[in-house]
Amino acid sequence: MTAESVEHRVQWPVPPQDGYTVDDLFTLPDLPPHTELIDGSLVFVSPQRYFHYAVIHLLANGLRSTVPPDLKVACEMTVVLDRRNGPEPDISVVRKEAVTGPRQTHFKAADVLLAVEVVSPDSEARDRDYKPHKYAAAGIPHYWLVEMAGQDDHPVVQVYERGEATGTYALTGIFHDHVKVSVPYDVHIDLAAFDQY
């Protein structure tokens, strides 16, 4: 091994014995963009496909088109669920007063009404199984899971609502062509517009 190859080694952070906290997530230097904290472990995100980018913009624009004045739509912002969990939903609908300024890095779970995850190959298990349980346990009332489907690779949106009695999500609809829901507010998104992105 040459001196030059030693100089270019990547130094990965060594986790503390009890795992990382959200404070660490916000203060550790040089973390890759979109790093998430799940149960005290840092999760690094792989480069995303164009599908992921296009769907986020399609849905965020659709959500913004009818958003009430007391809510805001945010993309790729950390949501602090508890001390050891800070995932980054692809889209969040939050209370307007939760937006404190341009330097803000995260929201509290109590301020989030809807979390949206667009499934990528490296996030399938997290988006389908793990994150919905965490979001529901933190009290986020609505969750959308978006997947690529069909021969034309178009988005399919699965809509979930949290039951107060169970504290878990129940599927309330699967949308292939248009998302039309009345909660957390009236939303109508033409999924065929995906081709325009």
Salt bridges, closest charged atoms under 4 A:
GLU36 OE2 - LYS131 NZ 2.61
ASP39 OD1 - LYS134 NZ 2.74
GLU88 OE2 - HIS34 ND1 2.59
ASP90 OD1 - HIS52 NE2 3.18
GLU117 OE2 - LYS131 NZ 3.12
ASP122 OD2 - ARG126 NH2 3.81
GLU124 OE1 - ARG128 NH1 3.50
ASP127 OD1 - LYS131 NZ 3.77
GLU147 OE1 - ARG128 NH2 2.56
ASP152 OD2 - HIS154 ND1 3.16
GLU164 OE2 - ARG162 NH1 3.46
ASP190 OD1 - HIS178 NE2 3.46
ASP195 OD1 - HIS154 NE2 3.00
